[in-house]
Amino acid sequence: MLRCASVLVLFVLFGLTAAAWGDGGGAGAPLTRAEVTVVKRMLADLVTALGAPPSGYDALDEDYNLPTTHQPHKSAGRFTPIYAGVRLRYGTDTARGQKAVEEAAQEWQRKYLEASAKGDMQAVTKLTQEYQQLLANVQMQAASAGAGRKEPIAIEIRLNNYQSAKIDPDGVVLEKAGFIALAEKSHKAGMSRVRCFFDPVALKQTETLSQVNLDWPQNGLAAKTAISNIVIELEGPEKETREWVQRINTSAVLQKIK
């Protein structure tokens, strides 16, 4: 039955669709350790701004894509945007329950070997009964894990992500000054992809727009680690992803754009 829990873990991992994740480095002038630290702390703050995951979801993975270089800009005192991001996965942490079962089994084995070595047949008999109970608990946990398993939610946060997207009026999940969230149906029933765009200039009046255009800053940025836009993408069960978008601290996200 321990093997059942392991299979569930593998199933969750296998069900995730891995997004393309580019190299944060590349040719150019190197960034200092302090500058990379600024970028990572900014991403960590954005993860915090997401708020708590939906009920029943655990954080499974956190993968940072940090820059190591920056490209020079043609204008003195200006900088070409750097790229960075973090990829997150949330789902059912069946590994936690499996670990508890394994620890209980190891403790039972230790006690059984100790009782056998002492020739304490009364303790051996009692431990044999406890073993039957342990097996029953494993079966119950495996069944519970299968019934309570959540479809995973994948999130990507990207800094300085220049792109465009058409606005389907029926797909607008939420919008405020400097922010709009657009939902797209997935090929899988009950699943959805929501892209959240943050740009205080390009999205100043979202109600007038028919398309999101996050344009490349031709005049560069004021600092190496400056951010001109942020894109947060959530993909998972439609109900949970839409509700999560409503809880994002959009003000905290917009404050990172300078």
C-alpha positions as CSV (number, residue, x, y, z in Angstrom):
1,M,0.0,0.0,0.0
2,L,3.0,2.3,0.5
3,R,3.5,1.8,-3.2
4,C,0.0,3.3,-3.9
5,A,1.0,6.6,-2.3
6,S,4.1,6.7,-4.4
7,V,2.1,6.1,-7.6
8,L,-0.2,9.0,-6.6
9,V,2.8,11.3,-6.3
10,L,4.0,10.3,-9.7
11,F,0.6,10.8,-11.2
12,V,0.4,14.4,-9.9
13,L,3.9,15.2,-11.3
14,F,3.1,13.5,-14.6
15,G,-0.1,15.5,-15.0
16,L,1.6,18.8,-15.0
17,T,2.3,20.5,-18.3
18,A,5.8,22.0,-18.2
19,A,6.0,25.4,-19.7
20,A,9.1,26.6,-21.6
21,W,11.6,28.0,-19.2
22,G,14.4,30.0,-20.8
23,D,17.9,30.6,-19.5
24,G,18.1,33.7,-17.3
25,G,21.7,34.3,-18.4
26,G,23.1,34.8,-21.9
27,A,25.8,37.0,-23.4
28,G,26.2,40.5,-22.0
29,A,27.7,42.3,-19.0
30,P,27.5,40.4,-15.8
31,L,25.1,41.4,-13.0
32,T,26.5,41.6,-9.5
33,R,25.3,39.2,-6.7
34,A,23.5,42.1,-5.1
35,E,21.6,42.9,-8.2
36,V,20.5,39.3,-8.7
37,T,19.4,39.2,-5.0
38,V,17.2,42.3,-5.6
39,V,15.5,40.4,-8.5
40,K,15.0,37.3,-6.5
41,R,13.5,39.2,-3.5
42,M,11.2,40.9,-5.9
43,L,9.9,37.6,-7.2
44,A,9.6,36.3,-3.7
45,D,7.4,39.3,-2.8
46,L,5.3,38.6,-5.8
47,V,4.8,35.0,-4.7
48,T,3.6,36.4,-1.4
49,A,1.2,38.8,-3.2
50,L,-0.5,35.7,-4.7
51,G,-2.0,34.9,-1.3
52,A,-2.7,31.5,0.1
53,P,-3.6,28.7,-2.3
54,P,-7.2,27.3,-2.4
55,S,-8.3,24.9,0.3
56,G,-6.8,21.5,-0.1
57,Y,-3.8,22.7,-2.1
58,D,-0.1,22.4,-1.0
59,A,2.9,24.1,-2.5
60,L,4.8,21.4,-4.4
61,D,7.5,23.1,-6.3
62,E,9.2,26.6,-6.7
63,D,11.6,27.1,-9.5
64,Y,13.3,30.5,-10.0
65,N,14.7,31.6,-13.3
66,L,17.2,34.4,-12.4
67,P,19.3,36.6,-14.7
68,T,23.0,36.7,-14.6
69,T,23.8,39.3,-17.3
70,H,22.3,42.5,-18.8
71,Q,22.5,43.9,-22.3
72,P,23.8,47.5,-22.9
73,H,21.4,50.1,-24.2
74,K,22.2,52.6,-26.9
75,S,21.3,55.6,-24.6
76,A,23.7,56.5,-21.8
77,G,22.3,56.0,-18.4
78,R,19.5,53.7,-19.7
79,F,19.3,49.9,-19.5
80,T,17.8,47.1,-21.5
81,P,15.2,45.1,-19.6
82,I,16.3,42.0,-17.9
83,Y,14.2,38.8,-17.8
84,A,13.4,36.8,-14.8
85,G,10.6,34.6,-13.4
86,V,9.5,31.9,-11.1
87,R,7.4,28.8,-11.8
88,L,5.2,27.4,-9.0
89,R,3.2,24.1,-8.7
90,Y,0.4,23.5,-6.3
91,G,-1.5,20.3,-5.7
92,T,-2.1,17.4,-3.2
93,D,1.0,16.6,-1.2
94,T,0.6,12.8,-1.0
95,A,4.3,12.5,-0.2
96,R,3.7,14.0,3.3
97,G,1.2,11.2,4.2
98,Q,3.5,8.5,2.7
99,K,6.4,9.7,4.8
100,A,4.3,9.4,8.0
101,V,3.4,5.9,7.1
102,E,7.0,4.9,6.4
103,E,8.1,6.4,9.7
104,A,5.4,4.4,11.5
105,A,6.5,1.2,9.7
106,Q,10.1,1.7,10.7
107,E,9.2,2.3,14.3
108,W,7.1,-0.8,14.3
109,Q,9.9,-2.8,12.8
110,R,12.3,-1.5,15.5
111,K,10.0,-2.5,18.3
112,Y,9.3,-6.0,16.8
113,L,13.0,-6.8,16.4
114,E,13.7,-5.6,19.9
115,A,10.9,-7.8,21.4
116,S,11.9,-10.8,19.3
117,A,15.5,-10.5,20.5
118,K,14.3,-10.5,24.1
119,G,12.0,-13.4,23.5
120,D,9.1,-11.4,24.8
121,M,6.3,-13.3,23.1
122,Q,3.6,-11.2,24.7
123,A,5.0,-8.0,23.1
124,V,5.5,-9.9,19.8
125,T,1.8,-10.8,19.8
126,K,0.7,-7.3,20.6
127,L,3.0,-5.9,17.9
128,T,1.5,-8.4,15.4
129,Q,-1.9,-7.0,16.1
130,E,-0.6,-3.4,15.8
131,Y,0.8,-4.4,12.4
132,Q,-2.7,-5.4,11.2
133,Q,-3.9,-2.0,12.3
134,L,-1.0,-0.3,10.5
135,L,-2.0,-2.0,7.3
136,A,-5.6,-0.9,7.7
137,N,-4.4,2.7,8.2
138,V,-2.3,2.5,5.0
139,Q,-5.3,1.3,3.0
140,M,-7.5,4.1,4.4
141,Q,-4.8,6.8,3.7
142,A,-4.4,5.5,0.1
143,A,-8.1,5.6,-0.5
144,S,-8.4,9.1,1.1
145,A,-5.5,10.4,-1.0
146,G,-7.1,9.2,-4.2
147,A,-10.4,10.7,-3.3
148,G,-9.0,14.0,-2.2
149,R,-6.5,14.5,-4.9
150,K,-6.7,17.9,-6.5
151,E,-6.1,18.8,-10.1
152,P,-2.8,20.7,-10.0
153,I,-2.5,24.4,-10.5
154,A,0.6,25.8,-12.3
155,I,1.6,29.4,-11.9
156,E,4.3,31.4,-13.7
157,I,5.4,34.9,-12.8
158,R,7.4,36.7,-15.4
159,L,9.1,40.1,-15.2
160,N,9.5,42.3,-18.3
161,N,7.4,40.0,-20.5
162,Y,6.6,41.9,-23.7
163,Q,3.6,40.4,-25.5
164,S,0.1,41.2,-26.8
165,A,-3.3,39.5,-26.3
166,K,-6.8,40.1,-27.7
167,I,-9.4,40.9,-25.1
168,D,-12.6,38.7,-25.2
169,P,-15.1,40.7,-23.2
170,D,-16.5,37.4,-21.8
171,G,-13.0,36.3,-20.7
172,V,-12.3,39.3,-18.5
173,V,-12.0,37.9,-15.0
174,L,-11.0,41.1,-13.2
175,E,-9.7,44.5,-14.2
176,K,-8.5,47.6,-12.4
177,A,-6.3,50.5,-13.4
178,G,-3.0,49.0,-14.5
179,F,-4.2,45.4,-14.4
180,I,-6.4,43.0,-16.3
181,A,-6.9,39.2,-16.0
182,L,-8.0,37.3,-19.1
183,A,-9.3,33.7,-19.0
184,E,-9.0,31.2,-21.8
185,K,-10.7,27.8,-22.0
186,S,-8.6,24.7,-21.9
187,H,-8.9,21.7,-24.2
188,K,-9.6,19.7,-21.0
189,A,-13.0,20.0,-19.5
190,G,-13.2,22.1,-16.3
191,M,-9.7,23.5,-16.8
192,S,-8.8,27.1,-17.5
193,R,-5.8,29.4,-18.1
194,V,-5.8,32.9,-16.7
195,R,-3.2,35.5,-17.7
196,C,-2.9,38.5,-15.4
197,F,-1.2,41.5,-17.0
198,F,0.2,44.4,-14.9
199,D,1.4,47.6,-16.6
200,P,0.4,51.0,-15.1
201,V,1.0,52.8,-18.4
202,A,-0.3,50.4,-21.1
203,L,-3.2,49.3,-18.9
204,K,-4.1,52.7,-17.4
205,Q,-7.7,52.5,-18.8
206,T,-8.4,48.9,-19.5
207,E,-12.1,49.5,-20.1
208,T,-11.3,51.2,-23.4
209,L,-9.0,48.5,-24.7
210,S,-9.7,45.6,-27.1
211,Q,-6.2,44.3,-26.9
212,V,-3.4,44.2,-24.4
213,N,-0.1,45.5,-25.8
214,L,2.9,45.3,-23.5
215,D,5.4,47.0,-25.8
216,W,9.2,46.9,-25.5
217,P,10.6,50.2,-24.0
218,Q,12.5,51.7,-26.9
219,N,14.1,54.2,-24.6
220,G,15.3,51.6,-22.1
221,L,14.7,51.5,-18.3
222,A,16.2,53.7,-15.6
223,A,18.0,50.9,-13.7
224,K,19.4,47.4,-14.4
225,T,16.8,45.8,-12.2
226,A,13.9,48.0,-13.2
227,I,10.6,46.4,-14.1
228,S,8.2,47.8,-16.7
229,N,5.5,45.1,-16.6
230,I,4.7,41.8,-14.8
231,V,2.7,38.8,-16.2
232,I,1.2,36.2,-13.9
233,E,-0.2,33.1,-15.5
234,L,-2.4,30.5,-13.7
235,E,-3.5,27.2,-15.2
236,G,-5.6,24.6,-13.5
237,P,-9.2,23.9,-12.5
238,E,-11.4,26.8,-13.7
239,K,-13.2,27.5,-10.4
240,E,-10.0,27.5,-8.3
241,T,-7.9,29.6,-10.7
242,R,-10.6,32.2,-11.1
243,E,-11.1,32.5,-7.4
244,W,-7.4,32.7,-6.8
245,V,-7.1,35.6,-9.2
246,Q,-9.6,37.5,-7.1
247,R,-7.3,37.2,-4.1
248,I,-4.1,38.4,-5.7
249,N,-2.9,41.6,-4.0
250,T,-2.8,43.6,-7.2
251,S,-1.6,46.8,-5.5
252,A,1.4,45.0,-4.1
253,V,2.2,43.7,-7.6
254,L,1.9,47.1,-9.3
255,Q,4.2,48.7,-6.7
256,K,7.0,46.5,-8.0
257,I,6.8,48.2,-11.4
258,K,9.1,51.3,-11.6
